[in-house]
Amino acid sequence: MTKKDKQAAALTKTGHAKQNDMAAYYFHQGTNTHAYDYLGCHVKKQDNAYEYTFRVWAPNAESVELVGDFNNWQPGYTLARVTDMGVWEYKLTSEESLDGENYKYRITNKGRAFLKADPYAFRSETLRGTASKIYEPRMFKWTDSLWRARRMKTVANRGRTTREFFSAPLNIYEVHLGSWKTRDHKTTQNGENYLNYREIANELGPYAKQMGYTHVELLPIMEHPFDGSWGYQVCGYYAPTARYGTPDDFKYFVDKLHSLGIGVILDWVPAHFPKDAHGLYEFDGQPLYEYQGRDRMEHEVWGTRFFDVARNEVESFLISNALYWLREFHVDGLRVDAVASMLYLDYDRKPGEWIPNRNGGNENLEAVAFFQKLNTTLFAEFPDVLMIAEESTAWPMVTKPVADGGLGFNFKWNMGWSNDTFDYVETDPIYRKYKHERLTFPMMYSLGENYILPVSHDEVVHGKRSLIGKMFGDYNEKFAGDRLFMAYQICHPGKKLTFMGCEYGQFREWDYQNELEWFMLDYDMHSKLQKYSAALNRFYLENRELWELDFSWNGFEWIYPDMNELNIIAFRRMDKKGGELVALFNFAPVERKDFVVEPLSHVRYVEVFNSDRVEFGGSGILNEGALDTVALDPKDAKSRRLTLDLPGMSAVILKPVGKVKVKPQE
């Protein structure tokens, strides 16, 4: 008898319902992708009574009891062990609905009893409370069928393997719900003054649409006990945080944004979890969800525990959780946090603190297998969703298909681009010529993965300064530099992500306990910068050259990569039909009159975007009217040039008009 057969026999001999036997079997095999339908609390209404079934996985427990509001938190409701591998069950019957009542599991191990929240709870207390809540699902009326049909159109051919969103615009607005706006502009430091999901949706949705974003990405909204973790230390993976309302309120949030044509992406944290006593930490008195050995269990810097992604039940927990948010809440993708921390055995560890893999390397082969299984499973059911890796190293093939040996994500953050570009714009323009490669080097690898260019929350905290605060110079120079940076990001190959507040130039670093400084829009330069951001985003959406060939050399060509003495770069972006934009960036505070642009292959160009416009806060140095080119060699179609005025600290974008291209003479 094989190991699997023995496990199956161990499950079926308990005599419980066969459908539950199979759910348990697949759960223990790591292949139950609906684990949340089996474990946790589930209600069934029969005749005039409610039957609540509670199941929890705790293989090392000596006993498990259910305590809650319904029994005054007194022991006595003892769960029965229904699988030899540690699933416990209790059925509670009540004449009245128990919806919303609090509960926990009282687990005993080696004579020591402790209380744990339900890992599969759909609702939780928050902040001052740590209990799970009984949740009776409602029939939510979704209205996003047109959005979902439109999303499915991003997947071509009947095999559903080609993802056309690589050739579509993707411009993400990253948001922390607790500090985008607050009630009456008050602080949330006392655990109060949060807006409801519905209230936020009714303001955030129209704002994102007005600003020209395609998606909103939310910092983790899974239940977490500590605001200061920003949501990245999760205890309730299946519960939308109660800070902002109920699960139905969050469904409204997603549905509302979809009705406005805005996608919703969630940050998701499968790497680690906190050591809060009520959470997953040593859940049944011993390491369970975490790795067993000290060499892999602890993340000392973060003070958290790493998930043991090689354990079957943990795989079922995490992969079911990812699918849960896609199925139940209609979200459009997940941004997977801290991927590098999972991929490397020596991540944040000193020599001697880690053990090499079976090949003698530092790669976590179990994490590689987990990501491949995760993405394969998700795309089999949802081929049209976004799976985005926050991977901060040069790990190869992150966005390549699993069949080709890749991890299977469809996008990855390009954090190298962010670091290089920030370093450049923080430098005095006098010395930028010595750092010119910060602008040019990213193109050496930018087409090796499907990249997103992130200006994320991580870049505007902990003394790093806000985006506009990074810009070198005085007040006006900072705004000019910010406009230039934004245009450079929009024109550079790769999809886009911008953290809230950057779009209007908030000077203060992000503070998770206080809302954004919206009052800054009362000041002229901030209002103009917001207007500029919206205009730039719309320009991006309207010009296929900026997104249709993001990951092909057919969509990019250098014009001036080496003008380091002038702090200037220029390149062209192309679409699939031969359309072209010429983008010029002057990173020096010096106007270049009669600046020569060559080689060009069209007779006439017009300026279609200029970051120096007065209405954007600039000085108004424009190139109005047609810009005619001059042929240098009649036999060479690409030997044409034009001259224009290139304002200091500005971006100028040109587009050919009239005849598509000049043919060389014979």
C-alpha positions as CSV (number, residue, x, y, z in Angstrom):
1,M,0.0,0.0,0.0
2,T,1.4,3.4,-1.0
3,K,1.7,6.3,1.4
4,K,-1.3,8.0,-0.3
5,D,-3.4,4.9,0.0
6,K,-2.6,4.6,3.7
7,Q,-3.6,8.3,4.2
8,A,-6.8,7.8,2.3
9,A,-7.6,4.7,4.4
10,A,-6.9,6.7,7.6
11,L,-9.4,9.3,6.5
12,T,-12.2,7.0,5.4
13,K,-12.1,4.7,8.4
14,T,-13.4,7.6,10.6
15,G,-16.9,7.0,9.2
16,H,-17.6,10.6,8.5
17,A,-19.4,11.9,5.4
18,K,-17.6,10.9,2.2
19,Q,-17.5,14.4,0.7
20,N,-15.8,15.5,3.9
21,D,-13.5,12.5,3.6
22,M,-12.4,13.6,0.2
23,A,-12.0,17.3,1.2
24,A,-9.8,16.2,4.1
25,Y,-7.8,13.8,1.9
26,Y,-7.1,16.5,-0.7
27,F,-6.3,19.0,2.1
28,H,-3.7,16.7,3.6
29,Q,-2.3,16.1,0.1
30,G,-1.9,19.8,-0.6
31,T,-4.3,19.8,-3.5
32,N,-7.5,21.0,-1.9
33,T,-8.0,24.4,-3.5
34,H,-11.3,25.0,-1.7
35,A,-9.9,24.3,1.8
36,Y,-12.0,27.2,3.2
37,D,-15.1,25.3,2.3
38,Y,-14.0,22.5,4.5
39,L,-12.2,24.1,7.4
40,G,-13.4,27.0,9.4
41,C,-17.0,27.7,10.5
42,H,-19.9,26.9,8.1
43,V,-23.6,27.3,8.7
44,K,-26.5,25.2,7.4
45,K,-30.1,26.1,8.2
46,Q,-32.4,23.1,8.8
47,D,-36.1,23.5,9.6
48,N,-36.1,26.0,12.5
49,A,-32.6,25.6,13.6
50,Y,-29.1,26.6,12.6
51,E,-26.3,24.0,12.4
52,Y,-22.8,25.4,12.7
53,T,-19.9,23.1,11.8
54,F,-16.5,24.1,13.1
55,R,-13.3,22.4,11.8
56,V,-9.7,23.2,12.6
57,W,-6.4,21.5,11.8
58,A,-4.3,21.0,14.9
59,P,-2.5,17.6,14.7
60,N,-0.3,18.2,17.8
61,A,-3.3,19.1,20.1
62,E,-4.3,16.8,22.9
63,S,-7.8,18.4,22.9
64,V,-9.6,21.2,21.2
65,E,-12.6,23.1,22.6
66,L,-14.8,25.7,21.1
67,V,-15.4,28.8,23.2
68,G,-17.2,32.0,22.4
69,D,-20.1,34.4,23.1
70,F,-22.6,31.6,22.7
71,N,-21.2,29.6,25.7
72,N,-19.9,32.5,27.8
73,W,-16.4,31.5,26.8
74,Q,-16.5,28.4,29.0
75,P,-14.9,25.1,28.1
76,G,-17.1,22.1,27.4
77,Y,-17.8,22.2,23.6
78,T,-15.1,19.6,22.8
79,L,-14.2,18.9,19.2
80,A,-13.8,15.4,17.9
81,R,-10.7,14.4,16.0
82,V,-12.0,13.3,12.6
83,T,-8.8,12.5,10.7
84,D,-5.7,10.8,11.9
85,M,-3.7,13.8,10.6
86,G,-5.2,16.3,12.9
87,V,-8.6,17.8,11.7
88,W,-11.0,18.4,14.6
89,E,-14.7,19.0,14.3
90,Y,-17.7,20.2,16.3
91,K,-21.3,20.7,15.3
92,L,-23.3,23.4,17.2
93,T,-27.0,23.7,16.9
94,S,-28.9,26.9,17.8
95,E,-32.5,28.0,17.4
96,E,-31.2,31.5,16.9
97,S,-28.7,32.8,14.4
98,L,-25.2,33.2,15.8
99,D,-24.1,35.5,13.0
100,G,-21.5,37.9,14.3
101,E,-20.8,36.2,17.6
102,N,-17.1,35.8,18.6
103,Y,-15.3,32.5,19.0
104,K,-11.9,30.9,19.4
105,Y,-10.4,27.5,19.8
106,R,-9.1,26.4,23.2
107,I,-6.2,24.1,22.3
108,T,-4.4,22.0,24.8
109,N,-0.9,20.6,24.2
110,K,1.2,18.9,26.9
111,G,-1.2,20.1,29.6
112,R,-1.0,23.8,28.5
113,A,-4.1,25.4,27.2
114,F,-4.2,28.5,25.0
115,L,-6.7,30.4,22.8
116,K,-6.4,30.7,19.0
117,A,-8.4,32.5,16.4
118,D,-9.7,30.4,13.5
119,P,-7.2,30.5,10.6
120,Y,-10.1,30.1,8.1
121,A,-12.5,32.7,9.7
122,F,-14.2,34.9,7.2
123,R,-14.7,37.7,9.8
124,S,-12.6,38.8,12.8
125,E,-12.5,41.3,15.6
126,T,-9.8,43.9,15.0
127,L,-7.3,46.0,16.9
128,R,-8.6,45.7,20.5
129,G,-10.0,42.2,19.9
130,T,-8.5,39.0,18.5
131,A,-11.5,36.7,18.2
132,S,-12.9,35.2,15.1
133,K,-16.6,36.0,14.2
134,I,-19.2,33.6,12.9
135,Y,-20.2,34.8,9.4
136,E,-23.3,33.7,7.6
137,P,-22.7,34.5,3.9
138,R,-25.2,36.8,2.2
139,M,-26.3,36.8,-1.4
140,F,-24.3,39.7,-2.7
141,K,-25.6,41.1,-5.9
142,W,-22.6,41.6,-8.2
143,T,-23.0,44.0,-11.1
144,D,-19.5,43.5,-12.7
145,S,-20.3,41.0,-15.4
146,L,-19.3,43.4,-18.2
147,W,-16.1,44.1,-16.4
148,R,-15.3,40.4,-16.1
149,A,-16.2,39.8,-19.7
150,R,-13.9,42.6,-20.7
151,R,-11.1,41.2,-18.5
152,M,-11.5,37.8,-20.1
153,K,-11.0,39.4,-23.5
154,T,-7.4,40.0,-22.5
155,V,-6.9,36.3,-22.9
156,A,-6.6,35.3,-26.6
157,N,-7.2,32.0,-28.4
158,R,-9.2,29.0,-27.2
159,G,-6.3,27.5,-25.3
160,R,-6.4,30.6,-23.1
161,T,-2.6,30.7,-22.9
162,T,-1.8,34.1,-24.5
163,R,-2.3,37.0,-22.1
164,E,-2.9,40.1,-24.2
165,F,-2.6,42.4,-21.2
166,F,1.1,42.4,-21.9
167,S,0.1,44.6,-24.9
168,A,-2.4,46.7,-22.9
169,P,-2.0,49.8,-20.7
170,L,-1.4,49.1,-17.0
171,N,-1.1,52.1,-14.7
172,I,-1.6,51.2,-11.1
173,Y,-2.5,53.5,-8.2
174,E,-1.1,52.0,-5.0
175,V,-3.3,52.8,-1.9
176,H,-3.3,52.2,1.8
177,L,-7.0,52.3,2.7
178,G,-6.5,53.5,6.2
179,S,-4.6,56.6,5.3
180,W,-5.9,57.6,1.8
181,K,-8.7,59.5,3.6
182,T,-10.0,59.3,7.2
183,R,-13.2,60.3,8.9
184,D,-13.3,64.0,9.4
185,H,-9.5,64.1,8.6
186,K,-8.7,62.7,12.0
187,T,-5.9,60.4,13.0
188,T,-6.4,56.6,13.3
189,Q,-3.7,56.1,15.9
190,N,-6.4,55.2,18.5
191,G,-7.9,52.6,16.2
192,E,-10.8,54.9,15.2
193,N,-11.8,57.2,12.4
194,Y,-11.4,54.7,9.5
195,L,-13.8,55.1,6.6
196,N,-16.0,52.2,5.6
197,Y,-15.1,50.2,2.4
198,R,-18.2,51.6,0.8
199,E,-17.3,55.2,1.7
200,I,-13.8,54.8,0.3
201,A,-15.1,53.1,-2.9
202,N,-17.4,56.0,-3.6
203,E,-14.5,58.5,-3.4
204,L,-11.5,56.4,-4.5
205,G,-13.2,54.9,-7.6
206,P,-14.2,58.2,-9.2
207,Y,-10.8,59.7,-8.3
208,A,-8.8,56.9,-9.8
209,K,-10.9,57.1,-13.0
210,Q,-10.5,60.9,-13.1
211,M,-6.8,60.6,-12.7
212,G,-6.5,58.1,-15.6
213,Y,-5.3,55.0,-13.6
214,T,-6.3,51.5,-14.8
215,H,-6.0,49.7,-11.5
216,V,-5.9,50.3,-7.8
217,E,-3.5,48.1,-5.7
218,L,-4.3,47.8,-2.0
219,L,-1.8,47.3,0.7
220,P,-2.9,44.1,2.5
221,I,-6.5,44.2,3.6
222,M,-6.4,40.8,5.3
223,E,-7.0,41.0,9.0
224,H,-3.9,42.1,10.9
225,P,-3.6,43.1,14.5
226,F,-1.0,46.0,14.2
227,D,-1.5,49.1,12.1
228,G,2.2,49.7,12.1
229,S,2.7,46.6,9.9
230,W,0.8,48.3,7.2
231,G,-1.1,45.0,6.7
232,Y,2.0,42.9,6.0
233,Q,1.8,40.9,9.2
234,V,-1.4,39.0,8.7
235,C,-3.3,36.8,11.2
236,G,-6.6,36.4,9.4
237,Y,-5.9,35.4,5.9
238,Y,-9.5,34.9,4.9
239,A,-11.0,37.9,6.6
240,P,-11.1,41.4,5.1
241,T,-10.0,43.6,7.9
242,A,-12.9,44.8,10.0
243,R,-11.3,48.2,10.4
244,Y,-13.2,49.2,7.2
245,G,-16.3,47.0,7.5
246,T,-17.7,43.6,6.6
247,P,-16.9,41.2,3.8
248,D,-20.0,42.4,2.0
249,D,-18.7,46.0,2.3
250,F,-15.5,44.9,0.7
251,K,-17.4,43.2,-2.1
252,Y,-19.2,46.5,-2.7
253,F,-15.7,48.2,-2.9
254,V,-14.6,45.9,-5.7
255,D,-17.9,46.0,-7.5
256,K,-18.0,49.8,-7.4
257,L,-14.5,50.1,-8.8
258,H,-15.3,47.6,-11.5
259,S,-18.4,49.7,-12.5
260,L,-16.0,52.6,-13.1
261,G,-13.6,50.5,-15.2
262,I,-11.0,50.3,-12.5
263,G,-9.3,46.9,-11.6
264,V,-8.5,45.9,-8.1
265,I,-5.2,44.2,-7.1
266,L,-4.5,43.0,-3.6
267,D,-1.1,42.7,-1.9
268,W,-0.8,39.1,-0.6
269,V,1.7,37.8,1.9
270,P,2.5,34.1,1.6
271,A,6.0,34.4,2.9
272,H,5.6,34.9,6.7
273,F,3.3,35.7,9.5
274,P,3.6,37.4,12.9
275,K,4.1,35.8,16.3
276,D,0.9,37.1,17.9
277,A,-0.3,34.6,20.4
278,H,-3.8,34.3,18.9
279,G,-2.6,33.7,15.3
280,L,-0.8,31.0,13.3
281,Y,2.3,31.1,15.5
282,E,2.9,27.6,16.9
283,F,-0.8,27.1,16.4
284,D,-1.3,23.8,18.2
285,G,1.5,24.3,20.7
286,Q,4.3,23.4,18.2
287,P,5.5,24.8,14.9
288,L,2.8,23.9,12.5
289,Y,2.3,26.5,9.7
290,E,5.9,27.5,10.0
291,Y,9.1,25.6,9.2
292,Q,10.4,23.3,12.0
293,G,14.1,24.1,12.0
294,R,15.6,27.3,13.4
295,D,17.6,27.7,10.2
296,R,14.4,28.3,8.2
297,M,11.7,29.1,10.8
298,E,12.6,32.6,11.9
299,H,12.9,35.9,10.1
300,E,15.0,37.7,12.8
301,V,14.8,41.1,11.2
302,W,11.0,41.2,10.8
303,G,10.3,39.2,14.0
304,T,8.1,36.8,12.1
305,R,7.9,33.1,11.1
306,F,8.3,31.8,7.6
307,F,5.5,29.6,6.2
308,D,6.5,26.0,5.6
309,V,5.4,26.0,1.9
310,A,6.6,22.4,1.5
311,R,4.0,21.1,4.0
312,N,0.9,19.9,2.2
313,E,-1.7,21.4,4.5
314,V,0.1,24.8,4.3
315,E,0.0,24.6,0.5
316,S,-3.7,23.9,0.7
317,F,-4.2,26.9,3.1
318,L,-2.2,29.4,0.9
319,I,-3.3,28.3,-2.6
320,S,-6.9,28.1,-1.4
321,N,-6.5,31.6,0.1
322,A,-5.2,33.1,-3.1
323,L,-8.1,31.6,-5.0
324,Y,-10.6,32.7,-2.3
325,W,-9.9,36.4,-3.0
326,L,-10.2,35.8,-6.8
327,R,-13.4,33.8,-6.5
328,E,-15.3,35.3,-3.7
329,F,-14.3,39.0,-4.1
330,H,-13.7,39.2,-7.9
331,V,-10.3,40.8,-7.5
332,D,-8.2,41.1,-10.6
333,G,-4.8,40.1,-9.3
334,L,-2.4,39.6,-6.5
335,R,0.9,41.3,-5.8
336,V,2.9,38.7,-4.0
337,D,5.0,40.3,-1.3
338,A,8.6,39.5,-0.3
339,V,9.2,36.8,-2.9
340,A,13.0,37.0,-2.5
341,S,12.7,36.2,1.2
342,M,11.2,32.8,0.2
343,L,13.5,32.0,-2.7
344,Y,16.8,32.2,-0.9
345,L,17.7,30.0,2.1
346,D,20.3,32.6,3.1
347,Y,18.0,35.6,2.9
348,D,19.0,38.0,5.7
349,R,21.1,35.2,7.3
350,K,24.7,35.1,8.1
351,P,27.1,32.3,7.2
352,G,26.4,29.4,9.5
353,E,22.8,30.3,10.0
354,W,21.5,28.4,7.0
355,I,21.8,25.0,5.5
356,P,22.3,24.6,1.7
357,N,19.8,22.7,-0.4
358,R,20.4,19.2,-1.7
359,N,22.4,20.6,-4.6
360,G,24.6,22.6,-2.3
361,G,23.1,26.0,-3.3
362,N,21.2,28.7,-1.5
363,E,18.0,28.4,-3.5
364,N,14.9,27.3,-1.6
365,L,13.7,24.6,-4.0
366,E,10.5,24.1,-2.1
367,A,9.6,27.8,-2.5
368,V,10.3,27.5,-6.3
369,A,8.0,24.5,-6.5
370,F,5.3,26.4,-4.4
371,F,5.3,29.4,-6.7
372,Q,5.1,27.2,-9.8
373,K,2.2,25.3,-8.4
374,L,0.5,28.5,-7.2
375,N,0.7,30.2,-10.6
376,T,-0.2,27.0,-12.5
377,T,-3.3,26.4,-10.3
378,L,-4.5,30.1,-10.4
379,F,-4.1,30.5,-14.1
380,A,-5.8,27.2,-14.8
381,E,-9.0,28.7,-13.3
382,F,-8.3,32.4,-13.9
383,P,-6.1,32.9,-17.0
384,D,-6.9,36.6,-17.1
385,V,-5.7,37.7,-13.6
386,L,-2.5,39.5,-12.8
387,M,0.1,37.7,-10.7
388,I,2.8,40.2,-9.8
389,A,6.0,39.3,-8.0
390,E,7.8,41.7,-5.6
391,E,11.2,40.1,-6.3
392,S,14.1,42.3,-5.4
393,T,17.0,40.3,-6.8
394,A,18.1,39.0,-10.2
395,W,16.5,35.6,-9.8
396,P,16.0,34.4,-13.4
397,M,12.8,33.7,-15.2
398,V,10.4,35.1,-12.6
399,T,7.8,36.0,-15.4
400,K,8.6,33.1,-17.7
401,P,6.0,30.2,-18.0
402,V,6.4,27.2,-15.6
403,A,6.6,24.9,-18.7
404,D,9.8,26.7,-19.6
405,G,11.3,26.5,-16.1
406,G,10.1,29.9,-14.9
407,L,8.2,30.8,-11.7
408,G,5.1,31.6,-13.8
409,F,4.3,35.1,-12.7
410,N,3.1,37.4,-15.4
411,F,4.7,40.6,-14.0
412,K,7.6,41.6,-11.7
413,W,8.5,44.9,-10.0
414,N,11.6,46.4,-11.5
415,M,13.1,47.7,-8.3
416,G,16.5,48.1,-9.9
417,W,15.0,50.8,-12.2
418,S,13.5,52.5,-9.1
419,N,16.8,52.5,-7.2
420,D,18.9,53.7,-10.1
421,T,16.4,56.5,-11.1
422,F,16.0,57.8,-7.6
423,D,19.7,57.9,-7.2
424,Y,20.0,60.0,-10.3
425,V,17.3,62.5,-9.6
426,E,18.6,63.0,-6.1
427,T,22.0,64.1,-7.5
428,D,23.0,67.7,-8.2
429,P,22.6,68.2,-12.0
430,I,26.3,69.3,-12.0
431,Y,27.3,65.8,-11.1
432,R,24.7,63.8,-12.9
433,K,27.0,63.2,-15.9
434,Y,29.0,60.9,-13.6
435,K,25.8,58.9,-13.0
436,H,24.4,58.8,-16.5
437,E,24.4,55.0,-16.5
438,R,21.7,55.1,-13.9
439,L,19.4,56.1,-16.8
440,T,20.8,53.8,-19.5
441,F,21.8,50.6,-17.6
442,P,18.2,49.5,-16.8
443,M,17.6,49.0,-20.6
444,M,20.3,46.3,-20.5
445,Y,17.8,44.1,-18.6
446,S,14.4,45.7,-18.9
447,L,13.2,43.4,-21.6
448,G,14.4,40.2,-19.8
449,E,11.2,40.1,-17.6
450,N,7.7,41.6,-17.8
451,Y,8.4,44.5,-15.6
452,I,6.3,47.0,-13.7
453,L,8.1,50.3,-12.8
454,P,7.2,50.9,-9.2
455,V,7.1,54.1,-7.2
456,S,5.8,52.3,-4.2
457,H,5.0,52.9,-0.5
458,D,8.5,51.5,0.4
459,E,10.1,54.5,-1.3
460,V,8.4,57.3,0.6
461,V,9.0,56.2,4.3
462,H,11.7,55.7,6.8
463,G,13.7,58.8,5.9
464,K,13.7,58.1,2.2
465,R,11.6,61.2,1.6
466,S,8.5,61.6,-0.5
467,L,8.8,61.5,-4.3
468,I,8.9,65.2,-4.7
469,G,11.2,65.4,-1.7
470,K,13.8,63.3,-3.5
471,M,14.1,65.8,-6.3
472,F,17.2,68.0,-6.3
473,G,16.9,71.8,-6.1
474,D,14.7,74.6,-4.7
475,Y,10.9,74.6,-4.6
476,N,10.2,75.2,-8.3
477,E,13.1,72.9,-9.4
478,K,11.6,70.1,-7.3
479,F,8.3,70.4,-9.1
480,A,10.0,70.5,-12.5
481,G,12.1,67.5,-11.6
482,D,9.0,65.6,-10.4
483,R,7.2,66.3,-13.7
484,L,10.2,65.2,-15.6
485,F,10.5,62.0,-13.5
486,M,6.8,61.1,-14.0
487,A,7.1,61.5,-17.8
488,Y,10.3,59.4,-17.9
489,Q,8.5,56.6,-16.0
490,I,5.5,56.8,-18.3
491,C,7.7,56.6,-21.5
492,H,10.1,54.0,-20.3
493,P,9.3,50.4,-21.3
494,G,7.3,48.6,-18.5
495,K,4.0,49.0,-16.8
496,K,3.5,51.7,-14.2
497,L,2.8,51.9,-10.4
498,T,2.6,55.0,-8.3
499,F,1.8,55.3,-4.6
500,M,-0.9,57.6,-3.4
501,G,0.1,61.2,-2.7
502,C,2.9,61.2,-5.3
503,E,0.5,62.3,-7.9
504,Y,0.2,65.8,-6.4
505,G,3.5,66.2,-4.7
506,Q,3.0,65.6,-1.0
507,F,6.2,66.7,0.7
508,R,5.6,64.8,3.9
509,E,6.6,61.2,4.0
510,W,3.7,58.7,4.1
511,D,2.2,58.4,7.6
512,Y,0.0,55.3,8.0
513,Q,-1.9,56.9,10.9
514,N,-2.9,60.1,9.2
515,E,-4.6,60.8,5.9
516,L,-2.8,62.2,2.9
517,E,-2.3,66.0,3.0
518,W,-5.2,66.8,0.6
519,F,-5.1,70.4,1.8
520,M,-1.9,70.8,-0.3
521,L,-4.2,71.0,-3.3
522,D,-5.1,74.5,-2.1
523,Y,-1.6,75.5,-3.2
524,D,-1.1,76.3,-6.8
525,M,1.9,74.2,-7.6
526,H,0.4,71.1,-6.0
527,S,-2.9,71.6,-7.8
528,K,-1.1,72.0,-11.1
529,L,1.0,68.9,-10.5
530,Q,-2.2,66.9,-9.9
531,K,-3.5,68.2,-13.2
532,Y,-0.3,67.3,-14.8
533,S,-0.4,63.7,-13.5
534,A,-3.9,63.2,-14.8
535,A,-3.0,64.7,-18.2
536,L,0.1,62.4,-18.4
537,N,-1.9,59.3,-17.5
538,R,-4.5,60.1,-20.1
539,F,-1.7,60.7,-22.7
540,Y,-0.4,57.2,-21.7
541,L,-3.7,55.6,-22.3
542,E,-4.3,57.3,-25.6
543,N,-0.9,56.4,-27.2
544,R,-0.4,52.7,-27.9
545,E,3.3,53.4,-28.5
546,L,3.8,53.6,-24.8
547,W,2.4,50.2,-23.9
548,E,1.8,47.9,-26.9
549,L,5.3,46.6,-27.2
550,D,6.6,47.1,-23.6
551,F,8.5,43.8,-23.7
552,S,10.0,43.8,-27.2
553,W,12.9,45.6,-28.8
554,N,10.5,46.4,-31.6
555,G,8.9,48.9,-29.2
556,F,12.1,50.8,-28.2
557,E,15.0,52.4,-29.9
558,W,17.7,54.7,-28.5
559,I,18.3,58.1,-30.1
560,Y,20.6,59.7,-27.6
561,P,21.8,57.2,-24.9
562,D,25.2,58.9,-24.3
563,M,24.7,62.7,-23.9
564,N,26.0,62.5,-20.3
565,E,27.7,65.9,-20.6
566,L,24.3,67.5,-21.2
567,N,22.2,65.2,-18.9
568,I,20.0,64.4,-21.9
569,I,18.6,61.1,-23.1
570,A,16.2,60.5,-26.0
571,F,14.5,57.4,-27.4
572,R,11.6,56.4,-29.6
573,R,8.7,54.2,-28.6
574,M,6.8,52.2,-31.3
575,D,3.6,50.3,-31.6
576,K,2.7,47.2,-33.6
577,K,1.6,49.2,-36.7
578,G,4.7,51.3,-36.9
579,G,3.4,54.3,-35.0
580,E,6.1,56.3,-33.2
581,L,6.7,58.7,-30.4
582,V,10.0,60.5,-29.9
583,A,10.7,61.2,-26.2
584,L,13.4,63.7,-25.1
585,F,14.4,64.2,-21.5
586,N,16.5,67.1,-20.3
587,F,17.7,66.4,-16.7
588,A,19.7,69.7,-16.6
589,P,18.2,73.0,-15.5
590,V,19.4,74.6,-18.7
591,E,17.3,75.4,-21.8
592,R,18.8,74.0,-25.0
593,K,17.8,76.3,-27.9
594,D,17.9,74.9,-31.4
595,F,18.6,71.4,-30.0
596,V,19.2,69.0,-32.9
597,V,17.3,65.7,-32.9
598,E,18.5,63.0,-35.3
599,P,18.3,60.5,-36.9
600,L,14.6,60.7,-37.8
601,S,12.7,59.1,-40.7
602,H,9.6,61.3,-41.0
603,V,9.1,64.6,-42.8
604,R,7.2,66.4,-40.1
605,Y,6.6,66.1,-36.4
606,V,4.5,67.9,-33.8
607,E,5.0,68.3,-30.1
608,V,2.2,66.3,-28.4
609,F,3.4,66.6,-24.8
610,N,5.5,69.0,-22.9
611,S,6.0,68.9,-19.1
612,D,7.0,72.6,-19.1
613,R,3.5,73.9,-19.9
614,V,2.4,76.8,-17.7
615,E,-0.8,75.0,-16.7
616,F,1.4,72.3,-15.3
617,G,3.5,74.7,-13.3
618,G,6.3,75.1,-15.9
619,S,7.8,78.2,-17.6
620,G,5.9,77.7,-20.9
621,I,8.8,77.0,-23.3
622,L,6.9,75.1,-26.1
623,N,7.4,74.1,-29.7
624,E,4.2,75.1,-31.3
625,G,3.2,74.3,-34.9
626,A,4.9,71.8,-37.2
627,L,8.5,70.8,-36.8
628,D,9.8,70.0,-40.3
629,T,12.8,67.8,-40.7
630,V,15.7,68.3,-43.1
631,A,17.3,65.5,-45.1
632,L,21.0,65.0,-44.7
633,D,21.3,62.1,-47.2
634,P,18.6,61.6,-49.8
635,K,19.6,58.0,-50.0
636,D,19.1,57.3,-46.3
637,A,15.5,57.4,-45.1
638,K,16.8,57.8,-41.5
639,S,19.1,60.7,-42.1
640,R,16.6,63.5,-41.3
641,R,16.9,65.9,-38.5
642,L,15.0,68.7,-36.8
643,T,15.7,71.4,-34.3
644,L,13.6,72.5,-31.4
645,D,13.8,74.3,-28.0
646,L,14.3,71.8,-25.2
647,P,13.3,73.4,-21.8
648,G,15.4,72.7,-18.7
649,M,14.3,69.9,-16.4
650,S,11.6,68.9,-18.8
651,A,10.3,66.2,-21.0
652,V,9.2,66.8,-24.6
653,I,7.4,64.2,-26.7
654,L,7.0,64.4,-30.5
655,K,4.8,62.5,-32.9
656,P,5.2,62.3,-36.7
657,V,2.4,63.6,-38.8
658,G,1.6,63.5,-42.5
659,K,3.5,61.0,-44.6
660,V,4.4,57.9,-42.5
661,K,8.0,57.5,-43.5
662,V,10.4,58.9,-46.1
663,K,11.5,56.3,-48.6
664,P,15.2,56.4,-49.6
665,Q,16.0,57.5,-53.1
666,E,17.5,55.0,-55.5
